[in-house]
Amino acid sequence: MPFILKIKETEQYRVLGSLPILCRIIGFDDKKEKNLSYRFSQKKEIKFEDDNFLIVKAELERGGINK
């Protein structure tokens, strides 16, 4: 599941393919990663925001042939 990351300080946006990669890039430890995973999977939240980051869980639409 892709995630959109906004770094508030620089107003930079990034699209990342998984939560572990996102957490590694922004320096979150295992505890914070597990907390985010719980929020997005168990609680079905689609957005997380703190003072530094905005993280949005997105749907990925793929092209292809419909059968």
C-alpha positions as CSV (number, residue, x, y, z in Angstrom):
1,M,0.0,0.0,0.0
2,P,1.6,3.3,-1.0
3,F,1.9,6.3,1.4
4,I,2.2,10.0,0.6
5,L,4.7,11.8,2.9
6,K,4.7,15.5,3.3
7,I,7.7,17.0,5.1
8,K,6.3,20.2,6.6
9,E,9.6,22.0,7.0
10,T,10.4,21.9,3.3
11,E,6.9,21.4,1.9
12,Q,8.4,18.4,0.0
13,Y,6.2,15.5,-1.0
14,R,7.3,11.9,-1.5
15,V,5.4,8.7,-2.5
16,L,6.7,5.6,-0.8
17,G,5.6,2.0,-1.4
18,S,5.6,0.7,2.1
19,L,5.4,1.8,5.7
20,P,8.8,0.3,6.8
21,I,10.6,2.3,4.0
22,L,8.7,5.5,5.0
23,C,9.7,5.0,8.7
24,R,13.3,4.4,7.9
25,I,13.5,7.5,5.7
26,I,12.0,9.8,8.4
27,G,13.9,8.2,11.2
28,F,11.1,6.5,13.1
29,D,12.1,3.7,15.4
30,D,10.4,0.3,15.7
31,K,7.9,1.5,18.3
32,K,6.7,4.4,16.2
33,E,6.5,2.1,13.1
34,K,4.4,-0.4,15.0
35,N,2.1,2.5,16.2
36,L,1.6,3.7,12.6
37,S,1.0,0.2,11.4
38,Y,-1.7,-0.3,14.1
39,R,-3.3,3.0,13.1
40,F,-3.4,2.2,9.4
41,S,-4.3,-1.5,9.6
42,Q,-6.4,-2.1,12.8
43,K,-8.0,1.3,13.3
44,K,-8.4,1.9,9.5
45,E,-7.1,5.4,9.7
46,I,-5.9,7.0,6.4
47,K,-4.0,9.9,7.8
48,F,-1.4,10.7,10.5
49,E,0.0,14.1,11.3
50,D,2.5,15.5,13.8
51,D,4.6,18.7,13.9
52,N,7.0,17.5,11.2
53,F,5.1,15.2,8.9
54,L,1.8,14.4,7.3
55,I,1.4,10.8,6.2
56,V,-1.5,9.7,4.1
57,K,-2.3,6.1,3.1
58,A,-3.3,6.0,-0.5
59,E,-4.9,3.6,-2.9
60,L,-2.9,2.5,-5.9
61,E,-4.7,2.3,-9.2
62,R,-3.1,0.1,-11.8
63,G,-3.7,-0.1,-15.4
64,G,-4.3,-3.3,-17.4
65,I,-6.8,-5.4,-19.2
66,N,-10.2,-5.9,-17.5
67,K,-11.4,-9.5,-18.0
